[in-house]
């Protein structure tokens, strides 16, 4: 069955779509009687406003973009589901872009950061907390694995993690930098087999 539109309602009531739109938004210029008639017809047709059209009219997209390096079967899907559920509560939709762990694709997909608000991880604090957690569990021979060595995010995490370990007089046995999850896995296995 075709979705009912404000044009359909307008045809049945005998008014133009803009009048229907204003009536459904409870505009003061529309009489109470006409508003009631339009609402009744809208209910009969099971009319549901087109969210995209409403958002465009309000100059809002109500879409949040999430750029991730890859979609794995472990961590990422649960994070995406959690983000999506929270956004839906606020009337937002989630758009996920996958960069395939390619810096070039991330740069291509990412708009200028000064144009939009963003939510990012406090990398230094997260790395410090990670080190402190491992130290609180008595870990002494730590293998630290980071992302691409050319990225600021990896450098920032490595610096904070190493600093937290040094502060507690623990030496990091090895720092591994990898451009992809697969590279990280192979380098980790190689190090563990050698040591």
Secondary structure, 3 states (H helix, E strand, C coil): CCCCCHHHHHHHHCCCHHHHHHHHCCCCCCCHHHHHHHHHHHHHCCCCCCHHHHHHHCCCCCEEEEEECCCCCCHHHHHHHHHHHHHHHCCCEEEEEECCCCHHHHHHHCCCHHHCCCCCCCHHHHHHHHHHHHHHCCCCCEEEEECCCCCHHHHHHHHHHHHHHHHCCCCEEEEEECCCHHHHHHHHHHHHHHC
